[in-house]
């Protein structure tokens, strides 16, 4: 890995292990930061809110309303984008160019 004239396989192995440990440490720090940010988000949005549906009203914690909207948006986006993805995939298999480009 290193291009030093006196580098031995042991040095290369140590360099590889050092890089691996550094990557793991960075991943751990990023994971911890994400957990802290999500925890703060949940605590700040834990108050109860009234949600009005068409035929009834329901009280829920704001965090659940936000997460339900996120999940609904992901599902709707996937369902609505599905036909276009399938058509592009079929055209690609058939060897045709993408009509949108």
C-alpha positions as CSV (number, residue, x, y, z in Angstrom):
1,X,0.0,0.0,0.0
2,X,2.7,2.5,0.9
3,X,5.3,3.2,-1.6
4,X,8.2,3.7,0.8
5,X,11.3,1.9,-0.1
6,X,11.7,0.2,3.3
7,X,8.0,-0.7,3.8
8,X,7.4,-4.2,4.8
9,X,4.2,-6.2,4.7
10,X,3.9,-5.7,8.5
11,X,3.9,-2.0,8.0
12,X,1.3,-2.2,5.3
13,X,-0.9,-4.3,7.5
14,X,-0.6,-1.8,10.4
15,X,-1.5,1.0,8.0
16,X,-4.6,-1.0,6.8
17,X,-5.6,-1.6,10.4
18,X,-5.1,2.0,11.4
19,X,-7.3,3.2,8.4
20,X,-10.0,0.6,9.4
21,X,-10.0,1.8,13.0
22,X,-10.2,5.4,11.9
23,X,-13.2,4.6,9.6
24,X,-15.0,2.7,12.4
25,X,-14.4,5.6,14.8
26,X,-15.8,8.1,12.3
27,X,-18.8,5.9,11.8
28,X,-19.4,5.6,15.5
29,X,-19.2,9.4,16.0
30,X,-21.6,10.0,13.1
31,X,-24.0,7.3,14.5
32,X,-23.9,8.9,17.9
33,X,-24.5,12.4,16.5
34,X,-27.6,11.0,14.6
35,X,-28.9,9.4,17.7
36,X,-28.5,12.6,19.7
37,X,-30.2,14.7,17.0
38,X,-33.1,12.3,16.6
39,X,-33.5,12.2,20.4
40,X,-33.6,16.0,20.6
41,X,-36.1,16.1,17.7
42,X,-38.4,13.6,19.5
43,X,-38.3,15.5,22.8
44,X,-39.0,18.8,21.1
45,X,-42.0,17.4,19.3
46,X,-43.5,15.3,22.0
47,X,-46.4,17.7,22.8
48,X,-50.0,16.6,22.0
49,X,-51.7,18.1,19.0
50,X,-55.2,17.7,17.6
51,X,-55.4,16.2,14.1
52,X,-58.6,16.8,12.1
53,X,-59.5,14.1,9.7
54,X,-62.5,14.3,7.4
55,X,-64.9,12.6,9.7
56,X,-63.3,12.8,13.1
57,X,-60.7,14.4,15.3
58,X,-57.9,12.7,17.1
59,X,-55.2,13.8,19.6
60,X,-51.7,12.4,19.1
61,X,-48.1,13.4,19.8
62,X,-46.6,15.6,17.2
63,X,-43.7,13.2,16.6
64,X,-46.1,10.5,15.5
65,X,-47.9,12.8,13.2
66,X,-44.6,13.9,11.6
67,X,-43.4,10.3,11.3
68,X,-46.8,9.2,9.8
69,X,-46.6,12.0,7.2
70,X,-43.0,10.9,6.4
71,X,-44.0,7.3,5.9
72,X,-47.1,8.3,3.8
73,X,-45.0,10.5,1.6
74,X,-42.4,7.7,1.0
75,X,-45.2,5.2,0.2
76,X,-47.1,7.6,-2.1
77,X,-43.8,8.6,-3.9
78,X,-42.9,5.0,-4.4
79,X,-46.3,4.1,-5.7
80,X,-46.6,7.1,-8.0
81,X,-43.1,6.7,-9.3
82,X,-43.4,2.9,-9.9
83,X,-45.0,3.0,-13.4
84,X,-42.3,5.3,-14.7
85,X,-39.5,3.2,-13.3
86,X,-41.1,0.0,-14.8
87,X,-41.5,1.6,-18.2
88,X,-37.8,2.9,-18.2
89,X,-36.6,-0.6,-17.2
90,X,-38.6,-2.3,-20.0
91,X,-37.3,0.2,-22.6
92,X,-33.8,-0.3,-21.3
93,X,-34.2,-4.1,-21.7
94,X,-35.6,-3.6,-25.2
95,X,-32.6,-1.4,-26.1
96,X,-34.7,1.7,-26.8
97,X,-33.5,5.2,-25.7
98,X,-35.2,7.0,-22.8
99,X,-38.0,9.2,-24.3
100,X,-37.5,11.8,-21.5
101,X,-33.9,12.6,-22.5
